[in-house]
Amino acid sequence: MIGPSPAPSRPAARAPAPPAPGPAAAMREPGPPLWPSWPAPGGPPSSRVLQATALAGLAGAVTLPGGDDDPGLGFLLAALAVAAAVVVVGWRPHRAVGAVLPQWVAVAESLWLPAAVALAAVPLLRDADWLVVLCLLAAVGAGSLAMAGRAFRSVLRGATAVPVAALRSPAWLGRSATGLRRTGGGFRLLAALLVGIGLLAVFAPLLGSADPVFGRVLDALVPTVDGDTLVSGVVRFVGGAAAVLGSAFLLARRPVPDMGPARPSRLRSAEWTLPVAMLVVLFALFVAVSLTTLFGSDDHVRATTGLTYAEYARSGFWQLLAVSVLTLVVVVAGARHAPLRTPADRFRTRLLLGGLSALTLVIVASALHRMWLYQQAYGFTVLRLLVLLCELWLALCLALMLVSVLRLRPDRPLRGMAAAGAAALLALAVLNPERFVAEQDVARYAATGEIDVGYLSGLSADAVPALVALPEPIRSCVLAPIADRLGPAEAGGWRSTNVSRDRARDLLGGVRLSCPPGARP
């Protein structure tokens, strides 16, 4: 039996096509989001991740110095513990990249984690607070870049990826807590932990009282527990655990690699060429004029400017430093937005941006020459030395950018710039800047009899080996404030062990330092 034929289906109504965006709408098109598509890992963290996170948190609570303690050995030990934990949870050399890259690039990417550990070792060797803070911040960024690999186009995103992942990881960690609560495993682990703590509480005091040497070791390892110590320990535990948990979150599911080609520029050739060409002409005129003045003789400088050589060097350094920084920004932005539609466009980009980079390198050389003359005339300070090294780093960045412009690859030098910055910090730590400055000022005092006692007495223990060469009573006037800031060697315990402070205590030990009235020059 044949039933009635079904009613003919109606074709689905088609939605009207959206109107084509006009030029104004195209200009309002939103750019790429700050963070690319980055979903959370699919399942809960594995038991290996949980164990590594707990051990890293415990290592941070035990090794990191407290809030009132000086930085020292503890930072290196905590960094080593975190590095070992992230290797356990899945980080491997040559796998920290999110795209197919040449072998030498993969090897370079694998050096971020050793660089982070090396930067964390600076608090063990140097006492200067500003240098320690810079190196520890750079260590966090280098460690994050090691975990992120090439999953981010932006170096800034890669350097902050692990902290962002650590902020997102509590919900991921909560999945494990839910599973443990369902199976009862969480209560069993907690009970086992409490039993272990109880056993230690019984046997540790007995063994400590049986052997005084072992008792002193226990006293050094187990701090006195009070409210402040407990809060500090919790904060240090959370810091070490967050570093590993954020790394595991990132390694478990990296964001979609943001390595696609950049969108073509909307600028016309004339719109891009005109401002860049005007800047190139200005720089060329400046270089032509300044070369004959700055690198001339002292008599020539006096005749043309009315200033001494050192005064002339001092008068324009900061302006040239600002020009160097701003020009680097202009070159990076110009390379990204340059129209490259025709061979003429590509030739014009290489010519103008390459010329601008080369001229800026000459300006950087002029600034370096000015600062060196200025320091020879007025003495060395840490700030002047630091700015001098920043100019050297800017010169290297401009050289990398010049190569990138000639190859028409504007995004390639950014990680090289970050790597050069990390290497510059490590080189600065090896140089020991405060000791270097003290050595130069001591030599200048021997030659000219001029010295800034107030400035030198404000340096850290890093400068003591150079300052002990000063004659009395200036020696005591300079070293007495530094000795007062050092304090006893027992302050902070083994976590605050520092090579520079220990050496300064050895050099100043047993010496009574006092500055007699009227002894300061």
Secondary structure per residue as TSV (DSSP state, phi and psi in degrees):
chain	resnum	aa	ss	phi	psi
A	1	M	-	360.0	130.9
A	2	I	-	-100.8	123.9
A	3	G	-	-79.0	173.5
A	4	P	-	-64.0	142.6
A	5	S	-	-66.1	140.0
A	6	P	-	-66.5	151.4
A	7	A	-	-66.3	140.1
A	8	P	-	-62.9	133.2
A	9	S	-	-73.3	141.2
A	10	R	-	-82.0	138.2
A	11	P	-	-65.3	139.4
A	12	A	-	-61.0	138.5
A	13	A	-	-68.5	132.2
A	14	R	-	-86.0	132.8
A	15	A	-	-69.9	142.0
A	16	P	-	-62.7	137.9
A	17	A	-	-64.8	136.3
A	18	P	-	-65.1	145.5
A	19	P	-	-64.2	146.3
A	20	A	-	-66.2	134.0
A	21	P	-	-66.3	136.6
A	22	G	-	-82.8	-176.6
A	23	P	H	-61.2	-37.8
A	24	A	H	-66.5	-41.1
A	25	A	H	-65.8	-36.7
A	26	A	H	-64.9	-36.2
A	27	M	H	-70.4	-24.5
A	28	R	T	-88.8	3.9
A	29	E	-	-60.7	127.4
A	30	P	-	-66.2	145.9
A	31	G	-	-79.0	-176.7
A	32	P	-	-65.3	145.9
A	33	P	-	-65.8	161.1
A	34	L	S	-59.2	-40.7
A	35	W	S	-118.2	130.7
A	36	P	-	-70.5	179.4
A	37	S	-	-56.9	120.6
A	38	W	-	-145.2	78.4
A	39	P	-	-72.6	159.0
A	40	A	-	-71.8	157.2
A	41	P	-	-56.6	150.0
A	42	G	S	-65.8	-47.4
A	43	G	S	-108.0	-179.4
A	44	P	-	-72.6	162.9
A	45	P	-	-64.3	145.2
A	46	S	-	-72.3	167.4
A	47	S	H	-62.9	-31.8
A	48	R	H	-63.4	-42.0
A	49	V	H	-64.0	-42.7
A	50	L	H	-63.9	-43.2
A	51	Q	H	-65.8	-44.2
A	52	A	H	-63.7	-38.7
A	53	T	H	-63.5	-45.2
A	54	A	H	-64.4	-41.2
A	55	L	H	-67.5	-39.8
A	56	A	H	-65.5	-39.7
A	57	G	H	-63.1	-41.3
A	58	L	H	-64.3	-40.6
A	59	A	H	-62.6	-40.2
A	60	G	H	-64.8	-40.8
A	61	A	H	-65.5	-32.7
A	62	V	H	-84.8	-39.4
A	63	T	H	-96.2	-33.2
A	64	L	S	-69.3	137.8
A	65	P	-	-65.1	152.6
A	66	G	-	-73.5	179.3
A	67	G	T	-63.7	-33.2
A	68	D	T	-95.3	-3.3
A	69	D	S	-89.4	154.1
A	70	D	-	-74.9	147.5
A	71	P	-	-66.6	151.5
A	72	G	-	-172.9	-139.2
A	73	L	H	-56.5	-31.6
A	74	G	H	-57.2	-35.8
A	75	F	H	-65.5	-39.5
A	76	L	H	-66.0	-43.5
A	77	L	H	-63.7	-41.3
A	78	A	H	-64.6	-40.4
A	79	A	H	-64.4	-40.4
A	80	L	H	-63.9	-40.0
A	81	A	H	-64.7	-42.6
A	82	V	H	-66.5	-42.0
A	83	A	H	-61.6	-42.7
A	84	A	H	-63.9	-38.6
A	85	A	H	-66.7	-40.9
A	86	V	H	-70.5	-28.5
A	87	V	H	-66.4	-38.7
A	88	V	H	-65.2	-39.6
A	89	V	H	-81.5	-6.3
A	90	G	T	141.8	-7.4
A	91	W	-	-75.6	135.4
A	92	R	-	-134.6	145.7
A	93	P	T	-59.1	144.5
A	94	H	T	70.1	3.4
A	95	R	-	-115.3	9.8
A	96	A	-	-88.9	27.3
A	97	V	-	-122.1	148.2
A	98	G	S	-106.3	13.3
A	99	A	S	-149.7	164.8
A	100	V	-	-75.2	118.6
A	101	L	-	-131.0	158.5
A	102	P	-	-58.5	157.2
A	103	Q	H	-61.5	-40.3
A	104	W	H	-67.1	-31.1
A	105	V	H	-70.0	-39.7
A	106	A	H	-62.7	-39.7
A	107	V	H	-65.1	-41.5
A	108	A	H	-63.5	-39.4
A	109	E	H	-62.9	-31.9
A	110	S	T	-72.6	-12.2
A	111	L	T	-83.2	-7.1
A	112	W	H	-63.4	-40.9
A	113	L	H	-67.9	-47.3
A	114	P	H	-58.9	-35.4
A	115	A	H	-64.2	-38.6
A	116	A	H	-62.6	-42.4
A	117	V	H	-65.7	-41.5
A	118	A	H	-62.2	-40.7
A	119	L	H	-66.1	-34.6
A	120	A	H	-71.6	-14.1
A	121	A	T	-82.2	-11.5
A	122	V	H	-61.0	-39.7
A	123	P	H	-59.9	-22.0
A	124	L	H	-73.5	-30.1
A	125	L	H	-101.7	-33.2
A	126	R	-	-119.5	152.4
A	127	D	-	-106.7	-15.4
A	128	A	-	-64.2	120.1
A	129	D	H	-61.6	-43.2
A	130	W	H	-63.0	-37.5
A	131	L	H	-70.3	-39.5
A	132	V	H	-63.2	-44.3
A	133	V	H	-63.5	-46.0
A	134	L	H	-59.8	-42.7
A	135	C	H	-69.6	-37.2
A	136	L	H	-68.2	-39.9
A	137	L	H	-63.5	-42.2
A	138	A	H	-65.3	-33.1
A	139	A	H	-63.8	-40.1
A	140	V	H	-63.0	-45.4
A	141	G	H	-64.3	-41.1
A	142	A	H	-66.0	-41.1
A	143	G	H	-63.5	-38.6
A	144	S	H	-66.3	-40.6
A	145	L	H	-63.6	-34.0
A	146	A	H	-63.2	-38.9
A	147	M	H	-77.0	-36.6
A	148	A	H	-76.4	-29.2
A	149	G	T	61.4	-135.1
A	150	R	T	-104.9	23.7
A	151	A	S	-71.6	-12.8
A	152	F	-	-123.5	135.7
A	153	R	S	-69.6	-38.4
A	154	S	S	-84.2	133.8
A	155	V	H	-66.5	-36.2
A	156	L	H	-62.9	-41.2
A	157	R	H	-63.7	-43.1
A	158	G	H	-64.8	-36.3
A	159	A	H	-74.0	-15.9
A	160	T	T	-114.8	9.3
A	161	A	H	-66.2	-43.0
A	162	V	H	-66.7	-45.5
A	163	P	H	-57.8	-39.6
A	164	V	H	-66.0	-41.2
A	165	A	H	-64.4	-36.0
A	166	A	H	-64.5	-35.7
A	167	L	H	-69.3	-28.9
A	168	R	H	-87.0	-13.4
A	169	S	H	-76.5	-20.9
A	170	P	H	-56.8	-39.4
A	171	A	H	-64.6	-38.3
A	172	W	H	-64.7	-41.8
A	173	L	H	-65.5	-31.4
A	174	G	H	-63.0	-26.5
A	175	R	H	-63.3	-38.5
A	176	S	H	-66.6	-39.1
A	177	A	H	-63.1	-38.3
A	178	T	H	-64.0	-43.7
A	179	G	H	-65.5	-39.8
A	180	L	H	-66.8	-35.6
A	181	R	H	-67.4	-36.0
A	182	R	H	-68.9	-39.1
A	183	T	H	-90.0	-10.3
A	184	G	T	81.6	-0.2
A	185	G	H	-66.4	-31.1
A	186	G	H	-65.1	-42.4
A	187	F	H	-67.6	-34.5
A	188	R	H	-66.4	-43.3
A	189	L	H	-63.4	-40.3
A	190	L	H	-64.2	-41.5
A	191	A	H	-63.6	-41.4
A	192	A	H	-63.4	-38.8
A	193	L	H	-65.0	-42.5
A	194	L	H	-65.7	-38.5
A	195	V	H	-63.7	-42.2
A	196	G	H	-62.7	-41.6
A	197	I	H	-64.4	-38.9
A	198	G	H	-63.9	-40.6
A	199	L	H	-63.8	-41.7
A	200	L	H	-64.1	-38.9
A	201	A	H	-64.3	-28.5
A	202	V	H	-83.0	-47.7
A	203	F	H	-84.6	-32.0
A	204	A	H	-61.6	-48.0
A	205	P	H	-62.2	-36.0
A	206	L	H	-63.9	-45.6
A	207	L	H	-68.2	-35.1
A	208	G	H	-66.7	-37.5
A	209	S	H	-75.7	-22.6
A	210	A	H	-76.4	-27.2
A	211	D	-	-136.7	110.2
A	212	P	H	-58.9	-36.0
A	213	V	H	-63.7	-46.7
A	214	F	H	-64.1	-32.9
A	215	G	H	-63.9	-39.3
A	216	R	H	-67.3	-36.0
A	217	V	H	-62.6	-43.4
A	218	L	H	-63.1	-40.5
A	219	D	H	-62.4	-34.6
A	220	A	H	-74.0	-34.9
A	221	L	H	-80.9	-36.1
A	222	V	S	-105.6	106.7
A	223	P	-	-73.4	161.8
A	224	T	-	-67.0	127.8
A	225	V	-	-92.5	115.7
A	226	D	-	-137.1	-172.3
A	227	G	H	-61.4	-48.7
A	228	D	H	-65.3	-41.6
A	229	T	H	-63.7	-39.6
A	230	L	H	-64.7	-45.5
A	231	V	H	-63.6	-43.8
A	232	S	H	-61.5	-41.2
A	233	G	H	-64.6	-39.0
A	234	V	H	-64.4	-42.9
A	235	V	H	-61.8	-43.6
A	236	R	H	-67.2	-37.4
A	237	F	H	-62.5	-45.9
A	238	V	H	-63.1	-38.5
A	239	G	H	-62.6	-48.1
A	240	G	H	-65.9	-41.4
A	241	A	H	-67.4	-38.9
A	242	A	H	-64.8	-36.5
A	243	A	H	-62.0	-42.4
A	244	V	H	-75.9	-42.1
A	245	L	H	-65.7	-40.7
A	246	G	H	-64.1	-38.8
A	247	S	H	-64.4	-43.0
A	248	A	H	-64.3	-39.2
A	249	F	H	-59.2	-43.9
A	250	L	H	-70.6	-40.0
A	251	L	H	-71.5	-30.8
A	252	A	H	-67.1	-35.6
A	253	R	S	-155.6	94.6
A	254	R	-	-70.8	154.8
A	255	P	-	-64.4	163.0
A	256	V	-	-60.9	125.0
A	257	P	-	-55.6	127.4
A	258	D	-	-94.2	61.0
A	259	M	-	-115.1	15.4
A	260	G	S	-67.8	166.3
A	261	P	-	-66.2	145.3
A	262	A	-	-67.2	150.3
A	263	R	-	-67.7	143.1
A	264	P	-	-63.4	150.7
A	265	S	-	-70.0	143.6
A	266	R	-	-91.3	-4.1
A	267	L	-	-77.0	144.9
A	268	R	-	-81.0	161.7
A	269	S	H	-59.5	-43.8
A	270	A	H	-67.1	-36.9
A	271	E	H	-65.9	-31.0
A	272	W	H	-86.9	-37.3
A	273	T	H	-70.9	-41.3
A	274	L	H	-58.2	-55.0
A	275	P	H	-66.7	-36.8
A	276	V	H	-67.3	-41.1
A	277	A	H	-64.5	-38.6
A	278	M	H	-62.5	-39.7
A	279	L	H	-67.6	-38.4
A	280	V	H	-62.3	-42.5
A	281	V	H	-63.0	-42.5
A	282	L	H	-61.6	-45.2
A	283	F	H	-64.8	-39.7
A	284	A	H	-63.4	-39.8
A	285	L	H	-65.4	-42.5
A	286	F	H	-62.4	-45.5
A	287	V	H	-62.0	-41.4
A	288	A	H	-63.3	-37.3
A	289	V	H	-78.8	-45.0
A	290	S	H	-72.2	-28.8
A	291	L	H	-63.2	-39.2
A	292	T	H	-72.5	-21.9
A	293	T	H	-92.8	-54.1
A	294	L	H	-66.5	-39.5
A	295	F	T	-94.9	14.4
A	296	G	S	-88.2	-169.6
A	297	S	-	-83.6	171.1
A	298	D	H	-65.0	-38.3
A	299	D	H	-63.7	-38.7
A	300	H	H	-65.4	-40.4
A	301	V	H	-64.9	-42.8
A	302	R	H	-62.3	-40.3
A	303	A	H	-69.9	-34.7
A	304	T	H	-91.1	-28.2
A	305	T	H	-119.9	-18.6
A	306	G	S	77.3	9.3
A	307	L	S	-116.0	158.2
A	308	T	-	-74.2	168.8
A	309	Y	H	-59.2	-46.2
A	310	A	H	-67.7	-39.4
A	311	E	H	-64.6	-38.6
A	312	Y	H	-65.3	-40.7
A	313	A	H	-64.0	-40.1
A	314	R	H	-69.5	-31.9
A	315	S	H	-67.3	-27.4
A	316	G	H	-122.6	5.8
A	317	F	H	-64.6	-48.4
A	318	W	H	-65.2	-33.3
A	319	Q	H	-66.0	-40.4
A	320	L	H	-68.6	-33.3
A	321	L	H	-63.5	-44.4
A	322	A	H	-62.6	-39.8
A	323	V	H	-61.6	-40.8
A	324	S	H	-62.6	-45.4
A	325	V	H	-65.3	-47.5
A	326	L	H	-64.9	-36.1
A	327	T	H	-67.7	-37.5
A	328	L	H	-60.3	-41.4
A	329	V	H	-63.1	-42.7
A	330	V	H	-63.2	-42.4
A	331	V	H	-65.6	-42.2
A	332	V	H	-63.6	-46.7
A	333	A	H	-66.3	-40.8
A	334	G	H	-64.2	-37.2
A	335	A	H	-67.8	-34.2
A	336	R	H	-75.0	-31.9
A	337	H	H	-106.6	7.3
A	338	A	-	-70.7	133.9
A	339	P	-	-71.0	130.4
A	340	L	-	-127.2	37.3
A	341	R	S	-77.9	-29.4
A	342	T	S	-126.9	162.4
A	343	P	H	-58.1	-33.9
A	344	A	H	-64.5	-38.8
A	345	D	H	-62.4	-43.7
A	346	R	H	-66.6	-39.3
A	347	F	H	-64.4	-41.7
A	348	R	H	-65.1	-38.7
A	349	T	H	-64.6	-46.1
A	350	R	H	-62.0	-42.6
A	351	L	H	-66.5	-50.2
A	352	L	H	-74.5	-51.1
A	353	L	H	-70.2	-35.7
A	354	G	H	-64.8	-42.9
A	355	G	H	-64.6	-40.0
A	356	L	H	-63.8	-41.4
A	357	S	H	-64.8	-42.8
A	358	A	H	-65.1	-42.7
A	359	L	H	-64.5	-36.8
A	360	T	H	-67.5	-33.8
A	361	L	H	-61.4	-36.9
A	362	V	H	-65.8	-40.3
A	363	I	H	-64.3	-39.8
A	364	V	H	-62.3	-42.2
A	365	A	H	-61.0	-38.3
A	366	S	H	-64.1	-42.1
A	367	A	H	-64.8	-41.5
A	368	L	H	-62.0	-42.4
A	369	H	H	-63.1	-41.9
A	370	R	H	-61.6	-46.4
A	371	M	H	-64.9	-37.9
A	372	W	H	-64.9	-43.1
A	373	L	H	-62.7	-41.3
A	374	Y	H	-62.5	-43.2
A	375	Q	H	-69.8	-34.5
A	376	Q	H	-66.6	-32.0
A	377	A	H	-82.9	-39.3
A	378	Y	H	-112.3	-1.9
A	379	G	-	98.6	160.2
A	380	F	-	-91.3	144.0
A	381	T	-	-134.3	162.4
A	382	V	H	-63.9	-41.0
A	383	L	H	-62.3	-44.2
A	384	R	H	-64.7	-39.7
A	385	L	H	-65.9	-40.8
A	386	L	H	-64.9	-41.6
A	387	V	H	-65.9	-36.8
A	388	L	H	-61.1	-43.2
A	389	L	H	-69.6	-32.4
A	390	C	H	-63.2	-38.4
A	391	E	H	-64.3	-39.7
A	392	L	H	-62.0	-40.6
A	393	W	H	-65.0	-40.4
A	394	L	H	-62.5	-38.2
A	395	A	H	-62.2	-42.4
A	396	L	H	-64.9	-40.6
A	397	C	H	-61.7	-41.7
A	398	L	H	-66.4	-36.9
A	399	A	H	-64.5	-42.0
A	400	L	H	-63.1	-41.0
A	401	M	H	-67.0	-35.3
A	402	L	H	-62.4	-45.0
A	403	V	H	-62.8	-40.9
A	404	S	H	-65.1	-39.6
A	405	V	H	-65.3	-42.6
A	406	L	H	-64.2	-29.2
A	407	R	H	-93.0	-2.2
A	408	L	T	58.7	44.1
A	409	R	-	-129.5	81.4
A	410	P	T	-69.8	-20.1
A	411	D	T	-90.0	-12.5
A	412	R	T	-67.5	-35.6
A	413	P	H	-81.3	-5.7
A	414	L	H	-65.0	-43.9
A	415	R	H	-68.7	-33.1
A	416	G	H	-62.6	-37.7
A	417	M	H	-64.3	-43.0
A	418	A	H	-63.8	-41.3
A	419	A	H	-64.3	-38.8
A	420	A	H	-64.9	-36.4
A	421	G	H	-64.7	-42.6
A	422	A	H	-64.5	-42.1
A	423	A	H	-64.2	-36.6
A	424	A	H	-65.1	-39.1
A	425	L	H	-64.7	-42.4
A	426	L	H	-63.5	-41.5
A	427	A	H	-63.5	-36.8
A	428	L	H	-64.7	-40.1
A	429	A	H	-65.5	-38.4
A	430	V	H	-66.5	-39.2
A	431	L	H	-62.8	-29.9
A	432	N	-	61.4	76.3
A	433	P	H	-61.5	-39.2
A	434	E	H	-69.4	-35.6
A	435	R	H	-67.7	-40.2
A	436	F	H	-60.7	-45.1
A	437	V	H	-63.2	-42.3
A	438	A	H	-62.8	-41.5
A	439	E	H	-61.0	-43.2
A	440	Q	H	-65.1	-40.3
A	441	D	H	-72.7	-33.0
A	442	V	H	-66.2	-42.5
A	443	A	H	-64.4	-37.6
A	444	R	H	-66.6	-36.9
A	445	Y	H	-64.9	-40.0
A	446	A	H	-64.3	-30.5
A	447	A	H	-88.0	-35.4
A	448	T	H	-118.1	-17.4
A	449	G	S	79.1	8.2
A	450	E	-	-103.9	134.6
A	451	I	-	-155.7	146.5
A	452	D	-	-105.1	92.1
A	453	V	H	-64.8	-40.3
A	454	G	H	-61.6	-41.9
A	455	Y	H	-68.1	-46.9
A	456	L	H	-64.8	-33.3
A	457	S	H	-71.2	-13.3
A	458	G	T	-91.5	-0.1
A	459	L	S	-76.5	170.4
A	460	S	-	-88.9	-174.9
A	461	A	G	-64.5	-17.4
A	462	D	G	-58.9	-29.6
A	463	A	G	-87.4	-8.8
A	464	V	H	-59.1	-44.5
A	465	P	H	-58.0	-28.2
A	466	A	H	-85.4	-34.7
A	467	L	H	-75.1	-21.8
A	468	V	T	-67.4	-13.2
A	469	A	T	-79.0	-8.2
A	470	L	S	-70.7	149.1
A	471	P	-	-78.0	158.5
A	472	E	T	-76.6	150.8
A	473	P	T	-88.9	1.3
A	474	I	H	-63.4	-35.2
A	475	R	H	-56.2	-49.4
A	476	S	H	-66.4	-37.2
A	477	C	H	-64.2	-33.7
A	478	V	H	-81.2	-42.0
A	479	L	H	-85.2	-23.1
A	480	A	H	-58.9	-47.0
A	481	P	H	-63.5	-36.1
A	482	I	H	-66.8	-41.0
A	483	A	H	-63.5	-37.9
A	484	D	H	-64.7	-36.5
A	485	R	H	-74.4	-23.5
A	486	L	H	-65.2	-46.5
A	487	G	-	73.0	-177.7
A	488	P	-	-72.5	158.0
A	489	A	T	-69.2	-23.6
A	490	E	T	-77.5	-14.1
A	491	A	T	-63.2	125.4
A	492	G	T	88.2	-17.4
A	493	G	G	70.7	-162.8
A	494	W	G	-66.6	-23.6
A	495	R	G	-64.6	-28.2
A	496	S	G	-99.0	15.7
A	497	T	-	-56.4	131.0
A	498	N	-	-144.3	127.6
A	499	V	H	-63.8	-43.3
A	500	S	H	-66.1	-44.1
A	501	R	H	-66.9	-39.3
A	502	D	H	-63.3	-40.2
A	503	R	H	-67.7	-38.7
A	504	A	H	-63.9	-39.7
A	505	R	H	-63.6	-38.3
A	506	D	H	-64.1	-40.6
A	507	L	H	-70.9	-31.9
A	508	L	H	-97.9	-4.2
A	509	G	T	-64.5	133.1
A	510	G	T	77.2	2.6
A	511	V	-	-103.9	126.5
A	512	R	-	-86.3	113.3
A	513	L	-	-105.2	121.2
A	514	S	-	-148.3	139.2
A	515	C	-	-100.1	110.2
A	516	P	-	-66.6	151.1
A	517	P	T	-57.8	135.9
A	518	G	T	78.9	7.5
A	519	A	-	-84.7	-18.8
A	520	R	-	-72.3	129.6
A	521	P	-	-74.0	360.0
